[in-house]
């Protein structure tokens, strides 16, 4: 074993209950991420259809 390494004990963090503010933040973050994802997917879909119409016309 390398003389520069040594084992160190891990300190366990206490598990706390989430507050309503934390839950609300998580829900709002997930909702805004979902809306942004739907927006980007629809924009890319629209662009794909527009380019396909332009190339095939």
Number of C-alpha atoms within 10 A of each C-alpha: 5 5 5 5 7 8 5 6 6 6 6 6 6 6 6 6 7 8 9 9 9 11 11 11 12 12 12 12 12 12 12 12 12 12 12 12 12 12 12 12 12 12 12 12 12 12 12 12 12 12 12 11 10 9 8 7 6
